[in-house]
Amino acid sequence: MELYISEFSKYAIALLIALYTFESFAVFRFHTERRREGVYVRQYIYMFLIHLCCFVVICFETGNIIYLFFYAFQQIILFAATTLYKMIYPTCNRLLVNNMCLMLSVSFIILTRLSEDKAKKQFVIATLALIISLFVPFLIHKIRLLKHLKWLYTLLGVGALAVVLILGQTTYGSKLSYSIAGITFQPSEFVKILFVLFIAASLYKSSNFFDVFNSAVFAALHVIILVCSKDLGTASIFFMTYVLMVFVATGKYIYLFLGFGGGSLAAYLAYSVFRHVQVRVQAFIDPWSVIDSAGYQITQSLFAISGGGLFGLGLYKGTPESIPFVEADFIFSSIAEEMGLIFAICLILICISSFIMFMNISMKMKDKFYQLIAFGLGITYIFQVFLTIGGGCKFIPLTGVTLPFISYGGSSMLTCVLMFAIGIGLSIIREEERELQKLKKKKRKKRNKAEEVALSEEGDLPDAEGESEYDEWTGSGYPQSKDEI
């Protein structure tokens, strides 16, 4: 019985995630949230069934029925999040809400399989993050001073990173975290949001050379502190976000070329200076030659990804524990091994659909400040996804960043939820701008119609037969040529 349930569930889960992914892109066929309602309902049904199927398998594989209670608490929180967003913010973009909840459910599933204790901690942090996130769209919508606080963003961002550089805990050669009252957090995760706000506030009003240079100085300060802390993965995210935001704000390709040229030079210098970067590059180029040392993680990751096949080995059928730090840096490999390549590819596509929605919100915003925020958050999110999955698949060297929403980590989880909450708040502002535009258009039509009626009454517009006075003249004897004269 156990075997049949495990085997059947693999195909059912693959089908359900494929259907959910299809709906994630089908939503772009419609231009209003009201018309997307059916898509959102179907998405939630698929998400509920995926979550249920996985926890049924977990219960059968472990023989512990208590996991169903853990599942019930998770489902209550996810259902409450989707319902409250719909009730409190009727015009919000619910694709971001659904994708956020889907990825959180995947995190709960795979972390429960890997480490029950870490899954419980992740659940508590996710619950607190979702509660906090419910207030974020309201604040984004109501607080209009955000665009005038660029120096506050800079001070807080640089200050937080500097504290970690000086007093932070060293983990595997990098200073990443800081502890207060026994609670450890990673400030660089939260500074990502402040950094995007700083760049948007610096360039929304004017994007001349002086403004770009001024923002570049403080952006470089963020990156330099991260490099000194040896947090090169996060530094690359900050750098990429800045270059692309400047390009969008100015529309000048010269900044794009200068940015990537400078980035290439910085990458070479980092390789020359930092020993751990050289080790990671060597593991990327030929992991098999150092399989017993630096290449062990990446080779085990590749074994896991290739061993799962299309539908996966099934939960508890693989060996993800053979990959060091699998719950953080290599969680995608664990998903590919036990839940299959179809599930893993669909997960990537769901991340891409979230990125496209961020870009969609950005392009349709009228206010350039909000437009830059949506763009910057979208770039930050998708580039982090690229670094994590690309590193685990040996597409790029390892960077040590986490997979948004899914990897274990409280700071990363909270930051990603806040980023999506800000995006949801921006979508509400966009809908208001659209409604205001429609109202103005309707008033303009009414005004034009009233003017036409007034002119018609004065005799300046065509009469009932559709002929003007000039037409009547020319049609009733007005000289048309020299011969007629």
C-alpha positions in Angstrom: 0.0 0.0 0.0 2.8 2.3 1.0 4.6 1.7 -2.3 1.5 2.4 -4.4 0.7 5.6 -2.7 4.3 6.8 -3.1 4.4 5.9 -6.8 1.0 7.4 -7.6 1.7 10.6 -5.7 4.8 11.3 -7.8 2.7 11.6 -11.0 -0.2 13.4 -9.3 2.2 16.0 -7.9 3.9 16.5 -11.2 0.6 17.0 -13.0 -0.7 19.4 -10.3 2.4 21.6 -10.3 2.3 21.7 -14.2 -1.3 22.9 -14.1 -0.4 25.5 -11.5 2.5 26.7 -13.6 0.2 26.9 -16.7 -2.2 29.1 -14.7 0.7 31.3 -13.5 1.2 32.4 -17.2 -2.4 32.2 -18.3 -3.1 35.0 -15.8 -1.3 37.4 -18.2 -4.1 37.0 -20.8 -6.4 39.2 -18.6 -5.8 42.8 -17.8 -7.9 43.2 -14.6 -7.9 41.3 -11.3 -11.7 40.7 -11.7 -11.2 38.7 -14.8 -8.4 36.7 -13.3 -10.5 35.4 -10.4 -11.1 32.0 -12.0 -7.3 31.5 -12.5 -6.6 32.4 -8.9 -9.2 29.9 -7.6 -7.8 27.1 -9.7 -4.3 28.0 -8.5 -5.3 27.6 -4.9 -7.0 24.3 -5.5 -3.8 22.9 -7.2 -1.7 24.4 -4.3 -3.9 22.7 -1.7 -3.8 19.3 -3.4 0.1 19.4 -3.9 0.5 20.3 -0.2 -2.0 17.5 0.8 -0.4 14.8 -1.4 3.1 15.5 -0.1 2.1 15.3 3.5 0.1 12.2 3.0 3.3 10.6 1.6 5.3 12.0 4.5 2.9 10.4 7.0 3.1 7.0 5.2 6.9 7.1 4.8 7.5 8.0 8.4 4.6 6.2 10.0 4.0 9.2 12.1 0.4 10.6 11.8 1.4 13.7 13.8 2.6 15.3 10.6 -1.0 15.7 9.6 -1.4 18.2 12.4 1.6 20.1 11.3 0.1 20.1 7.8 -3.2 21.4 9.2 -1.5 24.4 10.9 0.4 25.2 7.7 -2.8 25.0 5.6 -4.6 27.3 8.0 -1.9 29.9 7.8 -1.7 29.8 4.0 -5.5 29.9 3.6 -5.7 32.8 6.0 -3.0 34.7 4.1 -4.7 34.3 0.7 -8.1 35.1 2.2 -7.0 38.1 4.2 -5.1 39.6 1.2 -8.3 39.3 -0.9 -10.5 40.8 1.8 -8.3 43.6 2.9 -6.9 44.5 -0.5 -9.6 43.6 -3.2 -7.6 45.1 -6.0 -4.2 43.6 -5.1 -2.2 41.4 -7.4 -3.1 37.9 -6.2 -0.6 36.1 -8.5 2.2 37.3 -6.2 0.1 36.2 -3.2 -0.5 32.7 -4.6 3.1 32.2 -5.8 4.4 33.3 -2.4 2.2 30.8 -0.6 3.0 28.0 -3.1 6.7 28.5 -2.6 6.2 28.6 1.2 4.3 25.3 1.1 7.1 23.7 -1.0 9.6 25.0 1.7 7.5 23.4 4.5 7.3 20.1 2.6 11.0 19.7 1.7 12.2 21.0 5.1 9.9 18.6 6.9 11.5 15.8 4.9 15.1 17.1 5.6 14.8 18.3 9.2 11.7 18.5 11.3 13.2 21.0 13.8 14.2 23.4 11.0 10.8 23.0 9.3 9.1 24.1 12.6 11.3 27.1 12.9 10.7 28.0 9.3 6.9 27.7 9.8 7.0 30.1 12.9 9.1 32.6 11.0 6.9 32.4 7.9 3.8 32.9 10.0 5.2 36.1 11.6 6.4 37.3 8.2 2.9 36.8 6.7 1.3 38.7 9.6 3.7 41.6 9.2 3.3 41.6 5.4 -0.4 42.3 5.7 0.4 45.8 6.9 3.0 46.6 4.2 0.7 47.3 1.3 -1.3 49.7 3.4 1.9 51.5 4.4 3.2 51.6 0.8 -0.1 53.1 -0.3 -0.5 55.7 2.5 3.0 56.9 3.2 3.9 59.4 0.5 7.2 60.4 2.1 9.1 57.3 1.0 10.6 59.0 -2.0 12.1 61.8 0.2 14.0 59.5 2.6 17.0 58.5 0.5 19.6 59.5 3.0 17.8 57.5 5.7 17.9 54.4 3.5 21.6 55.0 3.0 22.4 55.6 6.6 20.5 52.5 7.8 21.8 50.3 5.0 25.5 51.2 5.3 25.2 51.2 9.1 23.8 47.7 9.3 26.4 46.3 6.9 29.2 48.1 8.8 28.0 46.6 12.1 28.3 43.1 10.7 31.7 43.9 9.2 33.0 45.0 12.6 31.1 42.8 15.1 29.5 40.1 13.0 29.9 36.4 13.4 32.3 34.7 10.9 30.8 31.7 9.2 33.0 29.7 6.8 35.3 32.7 6.2 32.5 35.3 5.7 30.9 37.7 8.1 27.2 37.3 7.4 25.2 37.5 10.6 24.8 39.4 13.9 23.1 38.3 17.1 21.0 40.4 19.4 19.4 38.9 22.6 20.2 35.4 21.3 18.4 36.0 17.9 20.7 35.7 14.9 19.8 37.5 11.7 21.5 38.5 8.5 21.3 42.3 8.0 22.3 42.2 4.3 19.0 40.5 3.5 17.0 43.5 4.8 19.4 46.0 3.3 18.4 44.7 -0.1 15.1 46.4 0.2 16.6 49.6 1.6 19.1 49.6 -1.3 16.4 49.5 -3.9 14.5 52.3 -2.1 17.7 54.4 -2.0 18.4 54.0 -5.8 14.7 54.7 -6.7 14.7 57.8 -4.4 18.0 59.0 -6.0 17.0 58.7 -9.6 13.2 59.1 -9.9 13.2 62.9 -10.1 16.4 63.4 -12.2 18.8 61.0 -13.8 21.6 63.3 -15.1 25.3 62.5 -14.7 25.6 64.1 -11.3 22.7 62.1 -9.8 24.0 58.9 -11.3 27.5 59.6 -9.9 26.1 60.5 -6.5 24.1 57.3 -6.3 27.1 55.3 -7.6 29.3 56.5 -4.7 26.9 55.2 -2.0 26.0 52.1 -4.0 29.7 51.3 -4.2 30.0 51.8 -0.5 27.4 49.1 0.1 29.2 46.7 -2.2 32.7 47.4 -0.8 31.5 46.7 2.7 30.0 43.4 1.5 33.2 42.5 -0.3 35.2 43.2 2.8 32.8 40.9 4.7 33.5 38.3 2.0 29.8 38.1 1.3 30.4 38.1 -2.5 27.1 36.5 -3.5 25.0 39.3 -1.9 27.5 41.9 -3.3 26.8 40.6 -6.8 23.1 41.0 -6.2 23.5 44.6 -5.1 25.8 45.4 -8.1 23.5 43.8 -10.7 20.4 45.6 -9.2 22.2 48.9 -9.3 23.4 48.7 -12.8 20.0 47.7 -14.2 18.1 50.2 -12.2 20.4 53.0 -13.5 19.9 51.8 -17.0 16.1 51.8 -16.7 16.2 55.3 -15.0 18.4 56.9 -17.7 17.8 54.8 -20.8 21.5 55.1 -21.6 23.4 52.0 -22.8 26.7 53.6 -21.8 25.9 53.0 -18.1 25.0 49.4 -18.9 28.3 48.8 -20.7 30.3 50.6 -18.0 28.6 48.6 -15.3 29.2 45.2 -16.8 32.8 46.2 -17.7 33.4 47.3 -14.1 31.7 44.1 -12.9 34.0 41.9 -15.0 37.0 43.7 -13.6 35.7 43.4 -10.0 35.1 39.7 -10.5 38.7 39.2 -11.7 40.1 41.1 -8.8 38.0 39.1 -6.4 39.3 35.9 -7.9 42.9 37.2 -7.5 42.5 38.3 -3.9 40.2 35.8 -2.2 41.3 32.2 -1.8 37.7 30.9 -1.3 36.7 32.4 -4.7 39.5 30.5 -6.4 38.4 27.3 -4.7 34.8 27.8 -5.9 36.0 28.6 -9.5 38.1 25.4 -9.5 35.1 23.4 -8.3 33.0 25.0 -11.0 35.5 24.3 -13.8 36.3 20.7 -12.9 34.6 19.5 -9.7 35.7 15.9 -10.4 39.3 16.7 -9.9 38.6 17.9 -6.4 35.6 15.7 -5.6 37.0 14.8 -2.2 37.3 18.4 -1.1 36.1 21.6 -2.8 34.1 19.8 -5.5 32.2 17.5 -3.1 29.1 19.7 -2.7 28.6 20.4 -6.4 29.2 16.8 -7.5 26.7 15.5 -4.9 24.3 18.1 -6.1 24.7 17.0 -9.8 24.2 13.3 -8.7 21.0 14.3 -6.9 19.6 16.3 -9.9 20.4 13.7 -12.4 19.2 10.8 -10.2 15.7 12.0 -9.7 14.5 11.7 -13.3 11.3 13.4 -14.6 9.1 12.4 -11.7 11.6 12.1 -8.9 12.5 9.2 -6.6 9.7 10.1 -4.2 9.9 11.7 -0.7 12.3 9.9 1.6 13.6 7.8 -1.4 16.6 9.9 -2.2 19.8 10.8 -0.3 19.8 14.6 0.0 21.5 14.4 3.3 24.7 13.5 1.5 24.9 17.1 0.3 26.4 19.5 2.9 24.1 22.5 3.7 21.4 20.9 1.6 18.6 22.8 3.4 20.1 26.2 2.5 22.4 26.4 -0.5 21.4 23.2 -2.3 17.7 22.8 -1.5 16.8 22.9 -5.2 18.9 19.8 -5.8 17.0 18.0 -3.1 13.7 19.0 -4.7 14.9 17.8 -8.1 16.0 14.4 -6.7 12.9 13.5 -4.7 10.1 15.5 -6.5 11.5 15.3 -10.0 12.8 17.5 -12.8 9.2 18.4 -13.9 8.5 19.8 -10.5 11.9 21.6 -10.4 11.5 23.1 -13.8 7.9 24.2 -12.9 9.3 25.8 -9.8 11.7 27.8 -11.9 8.9 28.9 -14.2 6.8 30.0 -11.2 9.7 32.2 -10.1 9.9 33.6 -13.6 6.1 34.3 -13.6 6.6 36.3 -10.4 9.4 38.3 -12.0 7.3 39.0 -15.1 4.5 40.3 -12.8 7.0 42.6 -11.1 8.0 43.9 -14.5 4.4 44.2 -15.6 3.6 46.3 -12.5 6.7 48.4 -13.1 5.9 49.2 -16.8 2.3 50.2 -16.0 3.1 52.5 -13.1 2.8 56.2 -13.8 5.0 57.4 -10.8 8.7 56.8 -11.7 9.6 56.3 -8.1 7.2 53.3 -7.7 8.2 52.1 -11.2 11.8 51.9 -10.2 11.0 50.1 -6.9 9.0 47.4 -8.7 11.8 46.9 -11.2 14.5 46.8 -8.6 12.7 44.3 -6.4 12.0 42.1 -9.4 15.7 42.1 -10.4 16.8 41.4 -6.9 14.5 38.5 -6.6 15.1 36.8 -9.9 18.9 37.3 -9.8 19.0 35.6 -6.4 17.0 32.7 -7.9 19.5 32.6 -10.8 22.5 32.5 -8.5 21.2 29.8 -6.2 19.9 27.4 -8.9 22.7 28.2 -11.3 25.3 27.4 -8.7 23.6 24.1 -7.7 23.4 23.1 -11.4 27.1 24.0 -12.1 25.9 26.7 -14.5 27.9 29.3 -12.6 30.3 29.1 -9.6 28.7 28.7 -6.2 27.8 32.0 -4.4 26.3 30.7 -1.2 23.0 32.6 -1.4 19.6 31.0 -0.6 16.7 30.2 -2.8 13.9 32.8 -2.0 11.1 31.5 0.1 12.3 27.9 0.0 15.7 27.6 1.6 16.0 27.5 5.4 16.8 30.9 6.8 14.7 33.4 8.8 16.2 36.6 7.5 15.9 35.5 3.9 12.3 34.3 4.4 11.2 37.5 6.0 12.9 39.7 3.4 11.4 37.8 0.5 7.9 38.0 2.0 8.3 41.8 2.5 9.6 42.2 -1.1 6.4 40.5 -2.4 4.2 42.5 0.0 5.8 45.8 -1.4 5.1 44.5 -4.9 1.4 43.8 -3.9 1.2 47.3 -2.5 2.5 48.8 -5.7 -0.1 46.8 -7.7 -2.8 48.4 -5.6 -1.4 51.9 -6.5 -1.3 50.8 -10.1 -4.9 49.8 -10.1 -5.8 53.2 -8.5 -3.9 55.0 -11.3 -5.8 52.9 -13.9 -9.2 53.8 -12.3 -8.2 57.4 -12.1 -7.2 57.4 -15.8 -10.5 55.8 -16.8 -12.4 58.4 -14.7 -10.5 61.2 -16.4 -11.1 59.7 -19.8 -14.9 59.5 -19.1 -15.0 63.1 -17.9 -13.1 64.2 -21.0 -15.7 62.4 -23.2 -18.6 64.0 -21.4 -17.0 67.4 -21.7 -16.3 67.0 -25.4 -19.9 65.8 -25.9 -21.2 68.8 -24.1 -19.1 71.1 -26.2 -20.4 69.4 -29.4 -24.0 69.9 -28.3 -23.3 73.6 -27.5 -21.7 74.2 -30.8 -24.4 72.4 -32.6 -27.0 74.6 -31.0 -25.1 77.7 -32.2 -25.1 76.3 -35.8 -21.4 75.8 -36.1 -21.6 72.0 -36.4 -23.2 70.0 -39.3 -27.0 70.2 -39.4 -29.3 67.2 -39.3 -28.6 66.3 -43.0 -24.9 66.3 -42.3 -24.1 69.2 -44.6 -22.3 72.4 -43.5 -23.0 75.9 -44.7 -20.1 75.7 -47.0 -21.5 72.5 -48.6 -24.9 74.1 -49.0 -23.3 77.0 -50.8 -21.2 75.0 -53.1 -24.1 72.7 -53.8 -26.5 75.6 -54.6 -24.9 77.9 -57.0 -21.6 79.1 -55.5 -19.2 79.7 -58.3 -16.9 76.7 -58.7 -14.7 77.8 -61.6 -13.7 80.7 -63.8 -16.1 79.7 -66.6 -19.0 79.9 -64.2 -18.0 83.4 -63.1 
